[in-house]
Amino acid sequence: MQTEVTVGDAPATESATAHAREISPDRPYFAAFEGLRAIAALLVVVDHTSFVSGFSNRSERFGDFTARGEIGVAVFFLISGFLLYRPFVAAHFAGRPAPHVRTFLVRRAMRIIPLYWLVLTVVVLTGTSQLHSGWDVLASYCFAQVYVTRAVLHGVSQAWSLDIEAVFYITLPLWAALLARRQRNPRSQLRAEILALVGLYLTGVLFRWFVTAHPTHLMHNWHGWMPQWFDMFSLGMGLAVMSAWYEKERRRPAWVDVPGTAVGCWVLAGFAYWLVSKHVVTSHLPLYVGSSAIEMSRYFLYGAFGFFLLLPAAFTPARDRPQGLIRWFLTCRPMAFLGLISYGIYLWHQWVVDELLRHTSWKLFQITYVPFLIVVVLLTVALSTASYWTVERPGISLGRRLTRRWRTSQPTGLRQT
């Protein structure tokens, strides 16, 4: 579930900021999003480890909260909506060409495919994939496992969300092209962007309501269909629209420079998390699907959590104002490092869990949680660090070289950004 900060993936450090500006000097660098990616990945790790260990069902005090770590997936979708749509909408407001579609898609592919194929291959070769046919394996490698009922949670089980991301990558340039400015002034463009995203959000909500209120055999896997997540992506895209608009106006929302507002946003995010954990979804089963009312409330609160979590990172205070505790935390070196390798954390952790259950004395649902979590995190971070430098980073660099070569080979009059 990895997205790029601007067009790079550098950590939130002074050298990383310089690196990001070298790659894309005309685009802002959202350093705090590194920390947000780390939070999203770790939430998913907590969700899976707490279930496997039995902690979610054993702990009356904390089990409700660890069982809702799946909310990290929604946060990833909001992050993708913000970071990937922002260059397009900024181009709309400025009246300049949007990012080139081929460049965008190639860089996306080189960002997510190499490591995913590596992890999937390891899972298959070690016999933990539970993929029972060549078609299941092919579907998994082609980001289509979510459409094959018997394979949707096999292979790299959590990679069903990558299938959703892949559809988003393909359709985002089309969405941007449909909304590209046509004889509209910037304020009219802003209205068009907002109205379109409101429609996208409502479409996602209506789709979820329909399939939960009228379940049929055709929609047995509605959770993995792209329309289910329109609302999450649209919330991130909406933040991108407002962020780009204020940048164009060379100002920031008034609340950004008010002390304590970032903490207030996270308090609201925490309240949404508490509410969904304690009063909406009472089951600790990872595949639980409740009534239509429960599901509607659940995903509304997931979206609210992600929105308020991202809000302080989408708008930064003036340079002469303190950044505050939240932004400091999101950009500190440990969070920047975990954000840098967050894609690996997301992909590797379930295989680490499976291997520990196979080769140690730990037994399913009978594991002391904290030591188990620490071991899983340490091993996953080690694997993710190694795979970042040997697989992810070379893939990113190759994508940049390919697209840079295409741009320089085009006649000057035909080049696009």
C-alpha positions as CSV (number, residue, x, y, z in Angstrom):
1,M,0.0,0.0,0.0
2,Q,2.7,2.4,-0.9
3,T,2.3,5.9,-2.4
4,E,5.0,8.4,-3.2
5,V,5.6,11.6,-1.4
6,T,5.5,14.0,-4.4
7,V,7.2,11.7,-6.9
8,G,9.8,10.2,-4.6
9,D,10.0,8.0,-1.5
10,A,12.7,9.7,0.6
11,P,12.5,9.8,4.3
12,A,11.5,12.9,6.2
13,T,15.0,14.1,6.9
14,E,16.9,17.2,5.7
15,S,18.8,15.2,3.1
16,A,15.5,13.5,2.0
17,T,13.8,16.8,1.6
18,A,16.6,18.0,-0.6
19,H,16.4,14.7,-2.6
20,A,12.6,15.2,-3.1
21,R,13.1,18.8,-4.3
22,E,15.8,17.6,-6.7
23,I,13.4,15.1,-8.2
24,S,10.4,17.5,-8.4
25,P,11.4,21.1,-7.6
26,D,8.0,22.5,-8.5
27,R,6.0,20.3,-6.1
28,P,5.8,20.5,-2.3
29,Y,7.2,17.7,-0.2
30,F,4.7,16.4,2.5
31,A,7.2,15.0,5.0
32,A,4.6,14.1,7.6
33,F,3.0,11.5,5.2
34,E,6.0,9.2,5.9
35,G,4.8,8.9,9.5
36,L,1.2,8.4,8.4
37,R,2.2,5.5,6.2
38,A,4.0,4.0,9.2
39,I,0.9,4.3,11.4
40,A,-1.3,2.7,8.7
41,A,1.1,-0.3,8.3
42,L,1.5,-0.9,12.0
43,L,-2.2,-0.8,12.6
44,V,-2.6,-3.6,10.1
45,V,0.2,-5.6,11.9
46,V,-1.5,-5.1,15.2
47,D,-4.8,-6.3,13.8
48,H,-3.4,-9.5,12.4
49,T,-1.0,-10.4,15.3
50,S,-3.7,-9.7,17.9
51,F,-6.1,-12.1,16.2
52,V,-3.6,-14.9,15.6
53,S,-2.4,-14.7,19.2
54,G,-5.9,-14.7,20.6
55,F,-5.3,-11.3,22.3
56,S,-8.3,-9.6,20.7
57,N,-10.6,-12.2,22.3
58,R,-8.8,-12.5,25.6
59,S,-8.3,-8.8,26.5
60,E,-11.5,-7.1,27.7
61,R,-9.6,-3.8,27.9
62,F,-7.7,-3.6,24.7
63,G,-9.1,-6.4,22.5
64,D,-11.8,-4.1,21.0
65,F,-9.1,-1.7,19.8
66,T,-6.5,-4.2,18.4
67,A,-9.3,-5.9,16.5
68,R,-10.0,-2.7,14.6
69,G,-6.4,-2.3,13.3
70,E,-7.9,-3.0,9.9
71,I,-8.7,0.7,9.8
72,G,-5.1,1.1,8.6
73,V,-6.2,0.0,5.1
74,A,-8.7,2.9,4.9
75,V,-5.8,5.2,6.0
76,F,-3.7,3.9,3.1
77,F,-6.5,4.6,0.6
78,L,-6.8,8.2,1.9
79,I,-3.1,8.7,1.6
80,S,-3.1,7.4,-2.0
81,G,-6.0,9.7,-2.8
82,F,-4.2,12.7,-1.5
83,L,-0.6,12.2,-2.7
84,L,-1.5,10.8,-6.1
85,Y,-4.3,13.2,-7.1
86,R,-2.6,16.4,-5.8
87,P,-0.2,16.8,-8.8
88,F,-3.2,16.4,-11.1
89,V,-5.4,18.9,-9.4
90,A,-2.5,21.4,-8.9
91,A,-2.0,21.3,-12.7
92,H,-5.7,21.9,-13.2
93,F,-5.6,25.1,-11.0
94,A,-2.4,26.3,-12.7
95,G,-3.7,25.6,-16.2
96,R,-0.6,23.5,-17.1
97,P,-0.4,20.0,-18.4
98,A,-1.1,17.2,-15.9
99,P,1.4,14.5,-15.2
100,H,1.9,12.3,-18.3
101,V,-0.3,9.2,-18.1
102,R,2.5,6.8,-19.2
103,T,5.0,8.3,-16.8
104,F,2.5,8.0,-13.9
105,L,1.5,4.4,-14.6
106,V,5.0,3.2,-15.2
107,R,6.3,4.7,-12.0
108,R,3.3,3.2,-10.1
109,A,4.0,-0.2,-11.6
110,M,7.7,-0.1,-10.8
111,R,6.9,1.1,-7.3
112,I,4.6,-1.8,-6.3
113,I,5.2,-4.7,-8.6
114,P,8.8,-5.8,-7.9
115,L,8.4,-6.2,-4.1
116,Y,4.9,-7.7,-4.3
117,W,6.1,-10.3,-6.8
118,L,9.0,-11.1,-4.6
119,V,6.9,-11.6,-1.5
120,L,4.3,-13.6,-3.3
121,T,7.0,-15.9,-4.8
122,V,8.4,-16.5,-1.3
123,V,5.0,-17.3,0.0
124,V,4.3,-19.7,-2.8
125,L,7.7,-21.4,-2.5
126,T,7.4,-21.8,1.2
127,G,4.1,-23.5,0.9
128,T,2.0,-21.0,2.8
129,S,0.1,-19.5,-0.1
130,Q,-3.0,-21.8,-0.1
131,L,-3.3,-21.2,-3.8
132,H,-4.8,-24.4,-5.2
133,S,-4.6,-23.9,-9.0
134,G,-2.6,-22.2,-11.7
135,W,-5.4,-19.8,-12.2
136,D,-5.3,-18.7,-8.6
137,V,-1.6,-18.1,-8.8
138,L,-2.0,-16.1,-12.1
139,A,-4.7,-14.0,-10.6
140,S,-2.6,-13.2,-7.6
141,Y,0.4,-12.2,-9.7
142,C,-1.9,-10.0,-11.9
143,F,-3.5,-8.1,-9.0
144,A,-6.8,-9.9,-9.6
145,Q,-7.0,-12.2,-6.5
146,V,-9.8,-10.1,-5.1
147,Y,-12.1,-11.2,-8.0
148,V,-11.5,-15.0,-7.4
149,T,-13.5,-16.0,-4.4
150,R,-11.3,-19.0,-3.4
151,A,-8.1,-16.9,-3.7
152,V,-9.1,-13.5,-2.3
153,L,-7.4,-14.1,1.1
154,H,-4.8,-16.5,-0.1
155,G,-1.3,-15.9,-1.5
156,V,-0.3,-12.6,0.2
157,S,-3.7,-12.4,2.0
158,Q,-3.6,-8.7,2.7
159,A,-2.7,-7.9,-0.9
160,W,-6.4,-7.8,-1.8
161,S,-6.1,-4.1,-1.1
162,L,-3.3,-3.8,-3.7
163,D,-5.9,-5.0,-6.3
164,I,-8.1,-2.0,-5.2
165,E,-5.1,0.3,-5.4
166,A,-4.2,-0.9,-8.9
167,V,-7.7,0.0,-10.2
168,F,-7.3,3.4,-8.6
169,Y,-4.0,3.9,-10.4
170,I,-5.5,3.1,-13.7
171,T,-8.6,5.2,-13.3
172,L,-7.1,8.2,-11.7
173,P,-5.6,9.7,-14.9
174,L,-9.0,9.3,-16.6
175,W,-10.8,11.0,-13.7
176,A,-8.2,13.8,-13.9
177,A,-8.7,14.2,-17.6
178,L,-12.4,14.4,-17.3
179,L,-12.0,17.2,-14.8
180,A,-9.2,19.0,-16.6
181,R,-9.9,22.7,-16.9
182,R,-11.8,23.7,-20.0
183,Q,-12.3,27.4,-20.3
184,R,-12.9,27.5,-16.5
185,N,-11.4,30.0,-14.2
186,P,-9.7,28.6,-11.1
187,R,-12.6,29.2,-8.8
188,S,-15.0,27.4,-11.2
189,Q,-12.5,24.6,-11.4
190,L,-12.5,24.4,-7.6
191,R,-16.3,24.1,-7.6
192,A,-16.2,21.4,-10.3
193,E,-13.6,19.4,-8.3
194,I,-15.5,19.6,-5.1
195,L,-18.9,18.7,-6.7
196,A,-17.3,15.7,-8.5
197,L,-15.8,14.4,-5.4
198,V,-19.0,14.8,-3.4
199,G,-20.6,12.7,-6.1
200,L,-17.8,10.1,-5.9
201,Y,-18.2,9.9,-2.1
202,L,-21.9,9.5,-2.3
203,T,-21.6,6.8,-5.0
204,G,-19.3,4.8,-2.7
205,V,-21.8,5.2,0.2
206,L,-24.8,4.2,-1.9
207,F,-22.9,1.2,-3.3
208,R,-22.1,0.0,0.2
209,W,-25.6,0.5,1.4
210,F,-27.1,-1.4,-1.6
211,V,-24.9,-4.5,-1.3
212,T,-25.2,-4.7,2.5
213,A,-28.9,-4.2,2.5
214,H,-29.6,-6.4,-0.6
215,P,-26.9,-9.1,-0.5
216,T,-26.9,-11.5,-3.5
217,H,-24.6,-14.2,-4.6
218,L,-23.1,-11.8,-7.2
219,M,-21.9,-9.5,-4.5
220,H,-20.6,-12.0,-2.0
221,N,-17.2,-10.3,-2.2
222,W,-18.4,-6.7,-2.2
223,H,-15.7,-5.8,0.3
224,G,-13.1,-6.1,-2.5
225,W,-14.9,-4.3,-5.2
226,M,-13.5,-0.8,-6.0
227,P,-16.8,1.1,-5.5
228,Q,-16.8,0.0,-1.9
229,W,-13.8,2.3,-1.4
230,F,-14.8,5.4,-3.4
231,D,-15.6,7.3,-0.3
232,M,-12.1,6.7,1.2
233,F,-10.3,7.7,-1.9
234,S,-12.5,10.8,-2.4
235,L,-11.8,12.0,1.1
236,G,-8.0,11.9,0.4
237,M,-8.6,13.5,-3.0
238,G,-10.7,16.2,-1.4
239,L,-7.8,17.1,0.9
240,A,-5.6,17.2,-2.1
241,V,-8.0,19.7,-3.8
242,M,-8.0,22.0,-0.8
243,S,-4.3,21.7,-0.3
244,A,-3.6,22.6,-3.9
245,W,-6.1,25.4,-3.9
246,Y,-4.5,27.1,-0.9
247,E,-1.1,26.6,-2.4
248,K,-2.3,28.4,-5.6
249,E,-3.7,31.2,-3.5
250,R,-0.3,31.4,-1.6
251,R,-2.0,31.1,1.7
252,R,-3.1,28.5,4.2
253,P,-6.3,27.9,6.2
254,A,-6.5,30.2,9.2
255,W,-6.8,27.3,11.6
256,V,-3.5,25.8,10.7
257,D,-1.5,28.4,12.6
258,V,-3.6,28.2,15.7
259,P,-1.8,26.3,18.4
260,G,-3.3,22.9,19.3
261,T,-5.4,22.4,16.2
262,A,-3.3,19.4,15.0
263,V,-3.8,17.8,18.4
264,G,-7.5,18.5,18.2
265,C,-7.6,16.8,14.8
266,W,-6.0,13.7,16.3
267,V,-8.4,13.8,19.3
268,L,-11.3,13.6,16.8
269,A,-9.6,10.8,15.0
270,G,-9.1,9.0,18.3
271,F,-12.8,9.5,19.1
272,A,-13.8,8.0,15.8
273,Y,-11.5,5.0,16.5
274,W,-13.0,4.6,20.0
275,L,-16.5,4.8,18.8
276,V,-16.2,2.2,16.1
277,S,-14.3,-0.1,18.4
278,K,-16.5,0.1,21.4
279,H,-19.9,0.9,20.1
280,V,-20.3,-0.1,16.5
281,V,-18.3,-3.3,15.7
282,T,-18.4,-5.6,18.7
283,S,-17.1,-8.7,16.9
284,H,-13.3,-9.4,16.9
285,L,-13.4,-11.7,13.8
286,P,-11.4,-10.2,11.0
287,L,-13.9,-11.2,8.3
288,Y,-17.0,-10.0,10.2
289,V,-19.7,-8.3,8.2
290,G,-22.6,-6.9,10.2
291,S,-25.9,-5.4,9.3
292,S,-26.3,-2.6,6.8
293,A,-26.5,-0.1,9.6
294,I,-23.3,-1.4,11.3
295,E,-21.4,-1.4,8.0
296,M,-22.5,2.1,7.1
297,S,-21.5,3.4,10.5
298,R,-18.3,1.4,10.5
299,Y,-16.9,2.8,7.3
300,F,-18.1,6.3,8.0
301,L,-16.0,6.3,11.1
302,Y,-13.1,4.7,9.3
303,G,-13.2,7.6,6.9
304,A,-13.5,10.1,9.7
305,F,-10.5,8.5,11.4
306,G,-8.4,8.7,8.3
307,F,-9.5,12.2,7.4
308,F,-8.6,13.8,10.8
309,L,-5.4,11.8,11.0
310,L,-4.3,13.2,7.6
311,L,-5.6,16.7,8.1
312,P,-2.6,18.2,10.0
313,A,-0.2,16.7,7.5
314,A,-2.0,18.1,4.5
315,F,-1.6,21.7,5.6
316,T,1.6,23.0,7.3
317,P,2.0,26.1,9.4
318,A,4.0,29.1,8.2
319,R,7.8,28.7,8.4
320,D,8.0,31.1,11.4
321,R,5.4,29.1,13.4
322,P,6.1,26.0,15.5
323,Q,5.2,22.8,13.8
324,G,3.7,21.3,16.9
325,L,3.9,17.9,18.6
326,I,1.9,16.0,15.9
327,R,3.9,17.1,13.0
328,W,7.2,16.6,14.9
329,F,6.1,13.0,15.7
330,L,5.2,12.2,12.1
331,T,8.5,13.5,10.8
332,C,10.9,12.2,13.5
333,R,13.5,9.8,12.3
334,P,12.0,6.6,13.6
335,M,8.6,7.3,12.0
336,A,10.3,8.5,8.8
337,F,12.3,5.3,8.6
338,L,9.2,3.1,9.2
339,G,7.3,5.1,6.6
340,L,10.1,4.5,4.1
341,I,9.8,0.7,4.5
342,S,6.0,0.7,5.2
343,Y,5.2,-1.1,1.9
344,G,7.5,-3.9,3.0
345,I,6.0,-4.0,6.5
346,Y,2.6,-4.3,4.9
347,L,3.6,-7.2,2.6
348,W,6.0,-9.2,4.8
349,H,4.4,-9.3,8.2
350,Q,1.8,-12.0,7.5
351,W,4.4,-14.3,6.1
352,V,6.5,-13.7,9.2
353,V,3.5,-14.6,11.4
354,D,2.8,-17.8,9.4
355,E,6.5,-18.9,9.6
356,L,6.7,-18.3,13.3
357,L,3.6,-20.4,13.9
358,R,5.1,-23.2,11.7
359,H,8.6,-23.2,13.2
360,T,8.2,-22.2,16.9
361,S,6.3,-23.5,19.9
362,W,3.8,-20.7,19.6
363,K,0.3,-22.0,19.1
364,L,-2.6,-20.3,17.3
365,F,-4.8,-18.3,19.7
366,Q,-2.6,-19.2,22.7
367,I,0.3,-16.7,22.4
368,T,1.4,-14.1,24.9
369,Y,0.8,-11.0,22.8
370,V,3.5,-8.4,23.6
371,P,6.6,-10.7,23.0
372,F,4.9,-12.1,19.9
373,L,4.2,-8.6,18.6
374,I,7.8,-7.4,19.3
375,V,9.3,-10.4,17.5
376,V,7.0,-10.0,14.5
377,V,7.8,-6.3,14.2
378,L,11.5,-6.8,14.5
379,L,11.7,-9.6,11.9
380,T,9.4,-7.7,9.6
381,V,11.3,-4.5,9.9
382,A,14.6,-6.4,9.1
383,L,13.1,-8.0,6.0
384,S,11.5,-4.8,4.9
385,T,14.7,-2.8,5.3
386,A,16.6,-5.4,3.2
387,S,14.0,-5.6,0.5
388,Y,13.7,-1.8,0.3
389,W,17.3,-1.4,-0.6
390,T,17.6,-4.4,-2.8
391,V,14.2,-4.4,-4.6
392,E,12.1,-1.4,-3.9
393,R,14.7,1.3,-4.4
394,P,16.1,-0.1,-7.6
395,G,12.6,-0.5,-9.0
396,I,11.8,3.1,-8.2
397,S,15.1,4.2,-9.8
398,L,14.4,2.2,-12.9
399,G,11.0,3.7,-13.3
400,R,12.4,7.2,-13.1
401,R,15.2,6.4,-15.6
402,L,12.7,4.9,-18.1
403,T,10.3,7.8,-17.9
404,R,13.1,10.4,-18.0
405,R,14.5,8.7,-21.1
406,W,11.1,8.9,-22.8
407,R,10.7,12.6,-22.0
408,T,14.2,13.5,-23.3
409,S,13.6,11.5,-26.5
410,Q,10.5,13.4,-27.4
411,P,10.6,16.5,-29.6
412,T,10.6,19.6,-27.4
413,G,7.1,20.6,-28.6
414,L,5.6,17.3,-27.6
415,R,7.0,16.9,-24.1
416,Q,4.7,16.9,-21.1
417,T,5.4,17.0,-17.4
